[in-house]
Structure formats: structure tokens, C-alpha cells
């Protein structure tokens, strides 16, 4: 059977979901020597996410290429740099996956998704978000605990519909850079927050919006609508929003359901949400008690640290 784009995405997605429970043997976090060290570790271990994300990207390409359904159909290839992270050479339009890693004890899903809706006209790119934890919450080998796969186009649309609220907040597409070499082409949208309380100026902006018609506040990546938004930029002072497009704030139904599921999953007798709340608390006595009971973390004598 010859596969098409939807077949490739469906089959690959099923295999990617099977990665839940997979451990990465190339990296191990040593057990902390005291409860205090464990608390300090809890504050920085999320910084492993970029490293783990790269490991996952390498493994995903090799893992998918080993699946028999793709024999004779094409090959999987990692793009670095480039979007999306993993693409399949062999069918058109080219299917691909953007890979994101999430450490659920963090305060939020900090990975960003800024790619323009214009990239998803064929809906041939999907987002694969993988939640990971060390096998003993704070130490051991990192393992994937859950996986969700959603349409990239749906994520971009949810993001733009959530953020765009002119004139208070606007989303702008990148300017046309197709004439540039691939490494200089701009592909990301950006969010801008208005920086004035001048009522007369804001009233003028509202009047301009009304003149655009009933869809003036409905986001569109079209060149025509983007040209109108730049009229607002010329009229009002805006500031680039550095928190724009964080996946935790996009309010995508599939991502929200995934987040809720992971945070309510128990690990070592406590939910991920409970562990995160524990490590962010100031109750040192409770933190120490929970670490001793659930993870076996106890103070180590100085003599034991010297081999």
C-alpha cells in the first residue's frame, strides 16, 4: 500500500504515543545527598528539558525510520535548524512533527509555538508534546511519562485567537522574506501589547477598527489584514511581548486536557501537581519528610561522600 501524508502522520503518531515509559540511558541524575540538596535540585532540573528535547528529536527520527510501515515509502529526517524538527521524505505535502519537551513540575509549559498559520495550509505538520520526569522524580534516568499529538494548524489558530485583541493586543505576521536565503527567512509571528492609557488615542484606534467592518477584531494572517494592523502600529505605541506564544497560555483544548491529565497522574504516591506544589512551598519540614518517605532521600554523612 502506498502511503499518503495523512497515513504517515497517523502511523507515526501512533508509534510516538508508544514512547510513553521510555527511559533515556545516556543521561543519569545522581541522587541528592540531603533533602536540602534535593530542594535545590528541584529548582534547576527543568533546565534539562532543552537537552532532553534534542535527545528526543534524534531518537524520534531513528525510532520512526525503524518502523516497518515506512519501508520502501521514504525516510525520516531531522531538521536542525528548521521547522518542523522531524520530516518524512517520500510523500507530498511533506508530513512532519515539531517536538516539544515538558517537565511537569515546572510552573508552566514554557515551550513556545510562534510559527505562522500560513505554514499550515495543508495541515501536514503536527505538534508532539512529551512530558518527562526522572524515574525517581528528581533523580535517575529521565523518562517520558506521557505524550500528546495535536495539529500544528490548530495550535497556531488557538494561539492567535487567544492573544489577538486589538487595539489592546495584536499579533503580527513576519514580513515577506521569501527572497532571502533559507537561514534568513522570518517565519514567526509576534505579539504586541499597547503601551498607552491616552483615552483620545485609544478612541481613535477603536474608530479605525470599526471602519474595517464586522471582522475587524477577528485575526487573519492575510496580507490585507496585516496591512491594516500596521496602521494601528503607526498610530499607537506597542511593546513586544516576550511571554507571547508560551504553549501553556495558548488555551488549546487538546493541550489543556493533556496538561490536566499529566498533572493529576500519580508518581511515587503523589500527583505531579502535588510534587510541584510541594517543591514551591516554604514548609521545609514537610518537604524533608516527604522526600525521606517517598524517595528515600536522607542526609548523607560527610565520610560517606569520600570514597
Short mmCIF file of the C-alpha atoms (twelve columns), coordinates in Angstrom:
data_MODEL
# 
_entry.id   MODEL 
# 
loop_
_atom_site.group_PDB 
_atom_site.id 
_atom_site.type_symbol 
_atom_site.label_atom_id 
_atom_site.label_alt_id 
_atom_site.label_comp_id 
_atom_site.label_asym_id 
_atom_site.label_seq_id 
_atom_site.Cartn_x 
_atom_site.Cartn_y 
_atom_site.Cartn_z 
_atom_site.pdbx_PDB_model_num 
ATOM 1   C CA . UNK A 1   0.000   0.000  0.000  1 
ATOM 2   C CA . UNK A 2   1.294   3.436  -0.905 1 
ATOM 3   C CA . UNK A 3   1.070   5.877  1.989  1 
ATOM 4   C CA . UNK A 4   -0.155  9.454  1.699  1 
ATOM 5   C CA . UNK A 5   0.506   12.369 4.048  1 
ATOM 6   C CA . UNK A 6   -2.376  11.547 6.404  1 
ATOM 7   C CA . UNK A 7   -1.320  7.889  6.562  1 
ATOM 8   C CA . UNK A 8   2.235   8.850  7.513  1 
ATOM 9   C CA . UNK A 9   1.062   11.248 10.230 1 
ATOM 10  C CA . UNK A 10  -1.420  8.728  11.643 1 
ATOM 11  C CA . UNK A 11  1.020   5.797  11.733 1 
ATOM 12  C CA . UNK A 12  3.900   7.888  13.071 1 
ATOM 13  C CA . UNK A 13  1.627   9.436  15.703 1 
ATOM 14  C CA . UNK A 14  0.574   6.005  16.958 1 
ATOM 15  C CA . UNK A 15  4.213   4.975  17.309 1 
ATOM 16  C CA . UNK A 16  5.178   8.208  19.050 1 
ATOM 17  C CA . UNK A 17  2.495   7.660  21.682 1 
ATOM 18  C CA . UNK A 18  4.128   4.308  22.388 1 
ATOM 19  C CA . UNK A 19  7.193   6.199  23.663 1 
ATOM 20  C CA . UNK A 20  5.414   6.793  26.996 1 
ATOM 21  C CA . UNK A 21  7.522   4.936  29.570 1 
ATOM 22  C CA . UNK A 22  10.720  5.119  27.501 1 
ATOM 23  C CA . UNK A 23  13.885  5.852  29.529 1 
ATOM 24  C CA . UNK A 24  16.997  7.566  28.194 1 
ATOM 25  C CA . UNK A 25  20.094  5.674  29.255 1 
ATOM 26  C CA . UNK A 26  22.553  8.314  28.024 1 
ATOM 27  C CA . UNK A 27  21.792  10.633 30.954 1 
ATOM 28  C CA . UNK A 28  21.500  9.982  34.695 1 
ATOM 29  C CA . UNK A 29  20.929  12.432 37.548 1 
ATOM 30  C CA . UNK A 30  22.650  11.248 40.710 1 
ATOM 31  C CA . UNK A 31  20.614  11.061 43.947 1 
ATOM 32  C CA . UNK A 32  20.895  14.212 46.099 1 
ATOM 33  C CA . UNK A 33  22.989  13.864 49.267 1 
ATOM 34  C CA . UNK A 34  20.406  15.568 51.506 1 
ATOM 35  C CA . UNK A 35  16.825  16.831 51.486 1 
ATOM 36  C CA . UNK A 36  18.204  20.370 51.181 1 
ATOM 37  C CA . UNK A 37  20.166  19.377 48.083 1 
ATOM 38  C CA . UNK A 38  17.007  17.747 46.697 1 
ATOM 39  C CA . UNK A 39  15.074  21.002 47.086 1 
ATOM 40  C CA . UNK A 40  17.833  22.899 45.279 1 
ATOM 41  C CA . UNK A 41  17.825  20.246 42.553 1 
ATOM 42  C CA . UNK A 42  14.067  20.650 42.116 1 
ATOM 43  C CA . UNK A 43  14.599  24.296 41.160 1 
ATOM 44  C CA . UNK A 44  17.039  23.623 38.321 1 
ATOM 45  C CA . UNK A 45  16.295  20.174 36.940 1 
ATOM 46  C CA . UNK A 46  13.772  21.573 34.453 1 
ATOM 47  C CA . UNK A 47  16.772  23.109 32.645 1 
ATOM 48  C CA . UNK A 48  17.437  19.624 31.284 1 
ATOM 49  C CA . UNK A 49  14.390  19.987 29.012 1 
ATOM 50  C CA . UNK A 50  16.306  21.531 26.059 1 
ATOM 51  C CA . UNK A 51  18.896  18.740 26.224 1 
ATOM 52  C CA . UNK A 52  16.215  16.100 26.510 1 
ATOM 53  C CA . UNK A 53  14.300  17.725 23.672 1 
ATOM 54  C CA . UNK A 54  17.322  17.305 21.395 1 
ATOM 55  C CA . UNK A 55  17.793  13.702 22.518 1 
ATOM 56  C CA . UNK A 56  14.138  13.038 21.766 1 
ATOM 57  C CA . UNK A 57  14.460  14.579 18.294 1 
ATOM 58  C CA . UNK A 58  17.408  12.291 17.473 1 
ATOM 59  C CA . UNK A 59  15.622  9.259  18.876 1 
ATOM 60  C CA . UNK A 60  12.314  10.029 17.150 1 
ATOM 61  C CA . UNK A 61  13.893  10.059 13.693 1 
ATOM 62  C CA . UNK A 62  15.742  6.782  14.287 1 
ATOM 63  C CA . UNK A 63  12.731  5.227  16.008 1 
ATOM 64  C CA . UNK A 64  10.284  6.097  13.222 1 
ATOM 65  C CA . UNK A 65  12.720  5.036  10.496 1 
ATOM 66  C CA . UNK A 66  12.846  1.579  12.089 1 
ATOM 67  C CA . UNK A 67  9.080   1.069  11.763 1 
ATOM 68  C CA . UNK A 68  8.229   -1.451 9.050  1 
ATOM 69  C CA . UNK A 69  5.241   0.547  7.772  1 
ATOM 70  C CA . UNK A 70  7.679   3.073  6.281  1 
ATOM 71  C CA . UNK A 71  9.867   0.525  4.471  1 
ATOM 72  C CA . UNK A 72  10.083  1.494  0.818  1 
ATOM 73  C CA . UNK A 73  7.870   4.550  1.393  1 
ATOM 74  C CA . UNK A 74  10.510  7.130  2.330  1 
ATOM 75  C CA . UNK A 75  12.777  8.155  5.181  1 
ATOM 76  C CA . UNK A 76  12.528  10.292 8.293  1 
ATOM 77  C CA . UNK A 77  14.983  13.168 8.645  1 
ATOM 78  C CA . UNK A 78  15.799  15.605 11.458 1 
ATOM 79  C CA . UNK A 79  15.941  19.309 10.617 1 
ATOM 80  C CA . UNK A 80  18.326  21.451 12.668 1 
ATOM 81  C CA . UNK A 81  17.802  24.284 12.224 1 
ATOM 82  C CA . UNK A 82  14.442  24.217 10.567 1 
ATOM 83  C CA . UNK A 83  10.742  23.676 11.136 1 
ATOM 84  C CA . UNK A 84  9.417   21.167 11.921 1 
ATOM 85  C CA . UNK A 85  12.001  19.099 13.816 1 
ATOM 86  C CA . UNK A 86  11.321  15.792 12.025 1 
ATOM 87  C CA . UNK A 87  10.097  15.411 8.437  1 
ATOM 88  C CA . UNK A 88  9.319   12.484 6.157  1 
ATOM 89  C CA . UNK A 89  10.865  12.499 2.682  1 
ATOM 90  C CA . UNK A 90  8.728   10.483 0.304  1 
ATOM 91  C CA . UNK A 91  5.236   11.982 0.072  1 
ATOM 92  C CA . UNK A 92  3.760   15.376 -0.766 1 
ATOM 93  C CA . UNK A 93  2.760   17.507 1.044  1 
ATOM 94  C CA . UNK A 94  5.647   16.616 3.344  1 
ATOM 95  C CA . UNK A 95  4.498   15.378 6.767  1 
ATOM 96  C CA . UNK A 96  6.396   16.397 9.869  1 
ATOM 97  C CA . UNK A 97  6.427   16.719 13.655 1 
ATOM 98  C CA . UNK A 98  7.513   19.590 15.844 1 
ATOM 99  C CA . UNK A 99  8.862   18.083 19.084 1 
ATOM 100 C CA . UNK A 100 8.415   19.816 22.448 1 
ATOM 101 C CA . UNK A 101 9.525   18.555 25.875 1 
ATOM 102 C CA . UNK A 102 7.763   19.499 29.128 1 
ATOM 103 C CA . UNK A 103 8.902   18.977 32.726 1 
ATOM 104 C CA . UNK A 104 5.563   18.933 34.610 1 
ATOM 105 C CA . UNK A 105 6.979   20.056 37.964 1 
ATOM 106 C CA . UNK A 106 7.668   23.452 36.378 1 
ATOM 107 C CA . UNK A 107 5.210   26.263 36.912 1 
ATOM 108 C CA . UNK A 108 4.048   26.065 33.285 1 
ATOM 109 C CA . UNK A 109 4.747   24.642 29.831 1 
ATOM 110 C CA . UNK A 110 7.401   27.153 28.802 1 
ATOM 111 C CA . UNK A 111 7.925   25.844 25.241 1 
ATOM 112 C CA . UNK A 112 6.810   28.383 22.648 1 
ATOM 113 C CA . UNK A 113 4.967   27.926 19.378 1 
ATOM 114 C CA . UNK A 114 5.363   31.008 17.190 1 
ATOM 115 C CA . UNK A 115 5.100   29.676 13.645 1 
ATOM 116 C CA . UNK A 116 2.658   31.452 11.381 1 
ATOM 117 C CA . UNK A 117 -0.702  29.964 10.395 1 
ATOM 118 C CA . UNK A 118 0.459   30.391 6.819  1 
ATOM 119 C CA . UNK A 119 2.795   27.402 7.299  1 
ATOM 120 C CA . UNK A 120 -0.108  25.045 7.919  1 
ATOM 121 C CA . UNK A 121 -2.288  25.472 4.847  1 
ATOM 122 C CA . UNK A 122 -2.049  21.718 4.141  1 
ATOM 123 C CA . UNK A 123 -2.291  20.754 7.845  1 
ATOM 124 C CA . UNK A 124 0.672   18.410 7.308  1 
ATOM 125 C CA . UNK A 125 2.604   19.287 10.479 1 
ATOM 126 C CA . UNK A 126 1.722   18.049 13.937 1 
ATOM 127 C CA . UNK A 127 2.978   19.022 17.374 1 
ATOM 128 C CA . UNK A 128 4.247   16.233 19.615 1 
ATOM 129 C CA . UNK A 129 4.452   17.297 23.282 1 
ATOM 130 C CA . UNK A 130 6.218   14.833 25.568 1 
ATOM 131 C CA . UNK A 131 6.055   15.121 29.353 1 
ATOM 132 C CA . UNK A 132 9.128   13.778 31.140 1 
ATOM 133 C CA . UNK A 133 10.351  13.184 34.678 1 
ATOM 134 C CA . UNK A 134 13.397  11.496 36.175 1 
ATOM 135 C CA . UNK A 135 12.439  7.952  37.160 1 
ATOM 136 C CA . UNK A 136 12.641  8.959  40.852 1 
ATOM 137 C CA . UNK A 137 11.018  12.399 40.436 1 
ATOM 138 C CA . UNK A 138 14.280  14.307 40.970 1 
ATOM 139 C CA . UNK A 139 16.974  11.798 40.132 1 
ATOM 140 C CA . UNK A 140 17.673  8.772  37.991 1 
ATOM 141 C CA . UNK A 141 17.295  8.406  34.246 1 
ATOM 142 C CA . UNK A 142 14.842  10.741 32.506 1 
ATOM 143 C CA . UNK A 143 11.774  9.012  31.138 1 
ATOM 144 C CA . UNK A 144 8.806   10.023 29.029 1 
ATOM 145 C CA . UNK A 145 5.660   9.767  31.146 1 
ATOM 146 C CA . UNK A 146 3.006   10.835 28.623 1 
ATOM 147 C CA . UNK A 147 2.619   12.017 25.022 1 
ATOM 148 C CA . UNK A 148 0.068   14.093 23.139 1 
ATOM 149 C CA . UNK A 149 -0.087  14.855 19.421 1 
ATOM 150 C CA . UNK A 150 -2.167  17.709 18.026 1 
ATOM 151 C CA . UNK A 151 -2.485  19.523 14.712 1 
ATOM 152 C CA . UNK A 152 0.042   22.323 14.273 1 
ATOM 153 C CA . UNK A 153 -2.553  24.400 12.468 1 
ATOM 154 C CA . UNK A 154 -4.981  24.076 15.373 1 
ATOM 155 C CA . UNK A 155 -2.282  25.239 17.804 1 
ATOM 156 C CA . UNK A 156 -1.466  28.296 15.671 1 
ATOM 157 C CA . UNK A 157 -5.146  29.176 15.327 1 
ATOM 158 C CA . UNK A 158 -5.795  28.770 19.070 1 
ATOM 159 C CA . UNK A 159 -2.776  30.934 19.866 1 
ATOM 160 C CA . UNK A 160 -3.803  33.771 17.543 1 
ATOM 161 C CA . UNK A 161 -7.467  33.696 18.577 1 
ATOM 162 C CA . UNK A 162 -6.474  33.742 22.258 1 
ATOM 163 C CA . UNK A 163 -3.948  36.569 22.122 1 
ATOM 164 C CA . UNK A 164 -5.303  38.861 19.408 1 
ATOM 165 C CA . UNK A 165 -7.499  41.578 20.911 1 
ATOM 166 C CA . UNK A 166 -6.976  44.866 19.064 1 
ATOM 167 C CA . UNK A 167 -6.194  47.574 19.841 1 
ATOM 168 C CA . UNK A 168 -5.042  46.342 23.281 1 
ATOM 169 C CA . UNK A 169 -3.051  43.385 21.914 1 
ATOM 170 C CA . UNK A 170 -2.168  42.477 18.349 1 
ATOM 171 C CA . UNK A 171 -0.485  39.554 16.630 1 
ATOM 172 C CA . UNK A 172 1.679   40.375 13.623 1 
ATOM 173 C CA . UNK A 173 2.892   38.069 10.888 1 
ATOM 174 C CA . UNK A 174 6.504   38.264 9.725  1 
ATOM 175 C CA . UNK A 175 7.175   40.407 6.696  1 
ATOM 176 C CA . UNK A 176 7.731   38.664 3.356  1 
ATOM 177 C CA . UNK A 177 11.331  37.420 3.388  1 
ATOM 178 C CA . UNK A 178 10.998  34.719 0.709  1 
ATOM 179 C CA . UNK A 179 13.737  36.369 -1.379 1 
ATOM 180 C CA . UNK A 180 16.283  35.750 1.374  1 
ATOM 181 C CA . UNK A 181 18.328  32.598 1.853  1 
ATOM 182 C CA . UNK A 182 16.576  29.963 3.978  1 
ATOM 183 C CA . UNK A 183 18.570  30.746 7.138  1 
ATOM 184 C CA . UNK A 184 17.495  34.413 6.996  1 
ATOM 185 C CA . UNK A 185 13.807  33.910 6.272  1 
ATOM 186 C CA . UNK A 186 11.411  35.019 9.009  1 
ATOM 187 C CA . UNK A 187 8.698   32.531 9.887  1 
ATOM 188 C CA . UNK A 188 7.476   33.508 13.365 1 
ATOM 189 C CA . UNK A 189 4.589   35.651 14.487 1 
ATOM 190 C CA . UNK A 190 4.966   38.049 17.426 1 
ATOM 191 C CA . UNK A 191 2.617   39.556 19.993 1 
ATOM 192 C CA . UNK A 192 2.495   43.243 20.888 1 
ATOM 193 C CA . UNK A 193 0.866   44.915 23.897 1 
ATOM 194 C CA . UNK A 194 -0.340  48.523 23.668 1 
ATOM 195 C CA . UNK A 195 1.575   50.971 25.891 1 
ATOM 196 C CA . UNK A 196 -0.742  53.932 26.355 1 
ATOM 197 C CA . UNK A 197 -3.713  54.932 28.520 1 
ATOM 198 C CA . UNK A 198 -4.482  58.005 26.409 1 
ATOM 199 C CA . UNK A 199 -8.264  57.793 26.014 1 
ATOM 200 C CA . UNK A 200 -8.393  60.021 22.961 1 
ATOM 201 C CA . UNK A 201 -5.739  57.985 21.195 1 
ATOM 202 C CA . UNK A 202 -7.431  54.688 22.081 1 
ATOM 203 C CA . UNK A 203 -10.809 56.047 20.946 1 
ATOM 204 C CA . UNK A 204 -9.229  56.973 17.625 1 
ATOM 205 C CA . UNK A 205 -7.900  53.427 17.312 1 
ATOM 206 C CA . UNK A 206 -11.342 51.974 18.085 1 
ATOM 207 C CA . UNK A 207 -12.857 54.174 15.402 1 
ATOM 208 C CA . UNK A 208 -10.256 52.899 12.914 1 
ATOM 209 C CA . UNK A 209 -11.087 49.300 13.836 1 
ATOM 210 C CA . UNK A 210 -14.808 49.932 13.342 1 
ATOM 211 C CA . UNK A 211 -14.092 51.273 9.873  1 
ATOM 212 C CA . UNK A 212 -12.661 47.871 8.894  1 
ATOM 213 C CA . UNK A 213 -16.041 46.178 9.266  1 
ATOM 214 C CA . UNK A 214 -17.553 43.419 11.405 1 
ATOM 215 C CA . UNK A 215 -14.460 41.176 11.239 1 
ATOM 216 C CA . UNK A 216 -12.044 43.899 12.317 1 
ATOM 217 C CA . UNK A 217 -11.161 42.110 15.556 1 
ATOM 218 C CA . UNK A 218 -11.052 38.601 14.100 1 
ATOM 219 C CA . UNK A 219 -7.474  37.540 13.453 1 
ATOM 220 C CA . UNK A 220 -6.295  36.793 9.939  1 
ATOM 221 C CA . UNK A 221 -2.769  36.081 8.647  1 
ATOM 222 C CA . UNK A 222 -3.727  37.533 5.243  1 
ATOM 223 C CA . UNK A 223 -1.556  40.346 3.822  1 
ATOM 224 C CA . UNK A 224 -4.628  42.606 3.641  1 
ATOM 225 C CA . UNK A 225 -5.456  42.295 7.340  1 
ATOM 226 C CA . UNK A 226 -1.807  42.533 8.336  1 
ATOM 227 C CA . UNK A 227 -1.507  45.815 6.436  1 
ATOM 228 C CA . UNK A 228 -4.437  47.155 8.454  1 
ATOM 229 C CA . UNK A 229 -2.799  46.085 11.735 1 
ATOM 230 C CA . UNK A 230 0.291   48.037 10.792 1 
ATOM 231 C CA . UNK A 231 -1.910  51.116 10.628 1 
ATOM 232 C CA . UNK A 232 -2.560  50.547 14.337 1 
ATOM 233 C CA . UNK A 233 1.165   50.153 14.974 1 
ATOM 234 C CA . UNK A 234 1.733   53.525 13.311 1 
ATOM 235 C CA . UNK A 235 -0.975  55.091 15.467 1 
ATOM 236 C CA . UNK A 236 -0.278  53.563 18.911 1 
ATOM 237 C CA . UNK A 237 2.869   52.698 20.880 1 
ATOM 238 C CA . UNK A 238 3.270   48.919 21.274 1 
ATOM 239 C CA . UNK A 239 5.730   46.759 23.206 1 
ATOM 240 C CA . UNK A 240 6.941   43.332 22.101 1 
ATOM 241 C CA . UNK A 241 5.536   40.698 24.489 1 
ATOM 242 C CA . UNK A 242 8.364   38.342 25.488 1 
ATOM 243 C CA . UNK A 243 5.911   35.863 27.032 1 
ATOM 244 C CA . UNK A 244 3.911   35.566 23.816 1 
ATOM 245 C CA . UNK A 245 3.140   32.074 22.451 1 
ATOM 246 C CA . UNK A 246 4.030   30.021 25.523 1 
ATOM 247 C CA . UNK A 247 2.163   26.758 24.980 1 
ATOM 248 C CA . UNK A 248 0.746   26.878 28.498 1 
ATOM 249 C CA . UNK A 249 -1.101  30.099 27.624 1 
ATOM 250 C CA . UNK A 250 -2.429  29.222 24.179 1 
ATOM 251 C CA . UNK A 251 -5.612  27.638 25.619 1 
ATOM 252 C CA . UNK A 252 -5.687  24.792 23.098 1 
ATOM 253 C CA . UNK A 253 -8.275  22.146 24.175 1 
ATOM 254 C CA . UNK A 254 -6.030  19.169 23.392 1 
ATOM 255 C CA . UNK A 255 -3.040  20.654 25.190 1 
ATOM 256 C CA . UNK A 256 -5.165  21.701 28.165 1 
ATOM 257 C CA . UNK A 257 -6.601  18.182 28.504 1 
ATOM 258 C CA . UNK A 258 -3.084  16.732 28.293 1 
ATOM 259 C CA . UNK A 259 -1.780  19.134 30.921 1 
ATOM 260 C CA . UNK A 260 -4.622  18.257 33.291 1 
ATOM 261 C CA . UNK A 261 -4.074  14.531 32.758 1 
ATOM 262 C CA . UNK A 262 -0.338  14.686 33.448 1 
ATOM 263 C CA . UNK A 263 -0.633  16.953 36.473 1 
ATOM 264 C CA . UNK A 264 -3.224  14.615 38.011 1 
ATOM 265 C CA . UNK A 265 -1.143  11.479 37.384 1 
ATOM 266 C CA . UNK A 266 0.486   9.997  40.487 1 
ATOM 267 C CA . UNK A 267 4.230   9.446  40.635 1 
ATOM 268 C CA . UNK A 268 5.697   7.845  43.758 1 
ATOM 269 C CA . UNK A 269 2.350   8.215  45.526 1 
ATOM 270 C CA . UNK A 270 1.788   11.910 44.773 1 
ATOM 271 C CA . UNK A 271 0.402   13.694 41.730 1 
ATOM 272 C CA . UNK A 272 2.731   15.767 39.563 1 
ATOM 273 C CA . UNK A 273 0.727   18.805 40.654 1 
ATOM 274 C CA . UNK A 274 1.302   17.831 44.280 1 
ATOM 275 C CA . UNK A 275 5.058   17.427 43.784 1 
ATOM 276 C CA . UNK A 276 5.290   20.800 42.088 1 
ATOM 277 C CA . UNK A 277 3.316   22.471 44.865 1 
ATOM 278 C CA . UNK A 278 5.500   20.775 47.474 1 
ATOM 279 C CA . UNK A 279 8.769   21.994 45.989 1 
ATOM 280 C CA . UNK A 280 7.461   25.539 45.639 1 
ATOM 281 C CA . UNK A 281 6.335   25.678 49.277 1 
ATOM 282 C CA . UNK A 282 8.294   27.086 52.216 1 
ATOM 283 C CA . UNK A 283 7.458   24.165 54.502 1 
ATOM 284 C CA . UNK A 284 10.963  22.741 54.807 1 
ATOM 285 C CA . UNK A 285 9.921   20.185 57.420 1 
ATOM 286 C CA . UNK A 286 7.219   18.712 55.172 1 
ATOM 287 C CA . UNK A 287 9.500   18.723 52.136 1 
ATOM 288 C CA . UNK A 288 12.155  16.821 54.082 1 
ATOM 289 C CA . UNK A 289 9.583   14.349 55.421 1 
ATOM 290 C CA . UNK A 290 8.051   13.649 52.004 1 
ATOM 291 C CA . UNK A 291 11.467  13.190 50.392 1 
ATOM 292 C CA . UNK A 292 12.522  10.740 53.087 1 
ATOM 293 C CA . UNK A 293 9.301   8.722  52.994 1 
ATOM 294 C CA . UNK A 294 8.579   8.717  49.252 1 
ATOM 295 C CA . UNK A 295 12.039  8.928  47.690 1 
ATOM 296 C CA . UNK A 296 14.317  7.667  50.441 1 
ATOM 297 C CA . UNK A 297 16.352  10.895 50.417 1 
ATOM 298 C CA . UNK A 298 18.236  11.271 53.698 1 
ATOM 299 C CA . UNK A 299 21.243  13.221 54.870 1 
ATOM 300 C CA . UNK A 300 24.497  11.557 53.957 1 
ATOM 301 C CA . UNK A 301 27.432  11.777 56.384 1 
ATOM 302 C CA . UNK A 302 30.462  13.618 55.106 1 
ATOM 303 C CA . UNK A 303 32.557  10.442 55.498 1 
ATOM 304 C CA . UNK A 304 30.200  8.636  53.093 1 
ATOM 305 C CA . UNK A 305 30.863  11.233 50.392 1 
ATOM 306 C CA . UNK A 306 34.614  10.425 50.394 1 
ATOM 307 C CA . UNK A 307 35.489  7.203  48.643 1 
# 
